[in-house]
Amino acid sequence: MYHGGNVKIMSTKKLRKINSFKNKYAFLSNFYMHDINIQHLVFKSVEHMYQCGKTTNALDFTYVYKSVDASTAKKRARKIKLRSYRDWE
């Protein structure tokens, strides 16, 4: 085991595989509903933030941003023109 500063790395023999983002691991999912505050905006989930980040105009941003849940945000993003992944940098 390595202890460097605040970092603690344990042997992989003690780690457990996470097979799904349900129950106690739900918080690891992009669809987990919790507030994310970025630049004076409060996103309802990581999925909301991710899909909004790919929009190309304010109207589409608002359409995705106001989704009631992460699944709806993803569905709405599929209906609009999104920025190409090549444009993200």
C-alpha positions as CSV (number, residue, x, y, z in Angstrom):
1,M,0.0,0.0,0.0
2,Y,1.3,3.5,-0.9
3,H,0.6,6.5,1.2
4,G,1.7,9.7,-0.5
5,G,0.3,13.0,0.8
6,N,-3.5,12.5,0.9
7,V,-3.4,9.7,-1.7
8,K,-4.0,6.2,-0.6
9,I,-3.7,3.4,-3.1
10,M,-4.8,0.0,-2.1
11,S,-4.0,-3.4,-3.5
12,T,-6.4,-4.4,-6.4
13,K,-7.2,-7.6,-4.5
14,K,-9.3,-5.5,-2.0
15,L,-11.3,-3.6,-4.7
16,R,-14.7,-4.8,-5.8
17,K,-16.1,-4.6,-9.3
18,I,-19.0,-2.2,-9.8
19,N,-21.4,-3.9,-12.2
20,S,-24.1,-1.2,-12.3
21,F,-24.9,2.3,-11.2
22,K,-27.8,1.3,-9.0
23,N,-28.5,1.3,-5.3
24,K,-25.4,2.4,-3.4
25,Y,-23.5,3.3,-6.6
26,A,-26.3,5.3,-8.2
27,F,-24.4,8.5,-7.5
28,L,-21.8,7.5,-10.1
29,S,-24.3,7.6,-13.0
30,N,-24.7,10.7,-15.3
31,F,-28.4,10.2,-14.7
32,Y,-28.2,10.7,-10.9
33,M,-30.3,13.7,-10.0
34,H,-28.3,16.2,-8.0
35,D,-27.6,19.9,-8.5
36,I,-24.4,20.9,-10.3
37,N,-23.5,24.6,-10.0
38,I,-21.4,25.9,-12.9
39,Q,-21.1,29.5,-14.0
40,H,-24.2,30.7,-12.2
41,L,-26.3,27.8,-13.7
42,V,-27.7,24.9,-11.7
43,F,-27.9,21.7,-13.7
44,K,-30.1,18.9,-12.4
45,S,-27.7,16.1,-13.4
46,V,-24.4,15.5,-15.2
47,E,-26.4,14.3,-18.2
48,H,-28.2,17.7,-18.3
49,M,-24.9,19.5,-18.3
50,Y,-23.3,17.2,-20.9
51,Q,-26.2,17.5,-23.3
52,C,-26.5,21.3,-22.8
53,G,-22.8,21.6,-23.6
54,K,-23.4,20.1,-27.0
55,T,-26.2,22.6,-28.0
56,T,-25.5,25.2,-30.7
57,N,-28.0,28.0,-29.6
58,A,-29.8,29.4,-26.6
59,L,-33.2,28.1,-27.6
60,D,-32.0,24.5,-27.8
61,F,-29.9,24.9,-24.6
62,T,-33.0,26.0,-22.7
63,Y,-35.1,23.1,-24.2
64,V,-32.6,20.6,-22.8
65,Y,-31.8,22.5,-19.6
66,K,-35.4,22.5,-18.5
67,S,-35.9,18.8,-18.9
68,V,-37.5,17.2,-15.8
69,D,-35.0,14.4,-15.6
70,A,-31.8,13.2,-17.2
71,S,-33.5,10.7,-19.5
72,T,-35.7,13.5,-20.9
73,A,-32.6,15.7,-21.4
74,K,-30.9,12.9,-23.4
75,K,-34.1,12.3,-25.5
76,R,-34.5,16.1,-26.2
77,A,-30.9,16.4,-27.2
78,R,-31.4,13.7,-29.8
79,K,-34.1,15.8,-31.5
80,I,-32.0,18.9,-32.0
81,K,-28.8,19.8,-33.9
82,L,-25.8,19.3,-31.7
83,R,-22.3,20.4,-31.9
84,S,-20.0,17.9,-33.6
85,Y,-17.6,16.2,-31.2
86,R,-14.8,17.7,-33.3
87,D,-15.9,21.2,-32.3
88,W,-15.5,20.5,-28.5
89,E,-11.9,21.5,-28.3
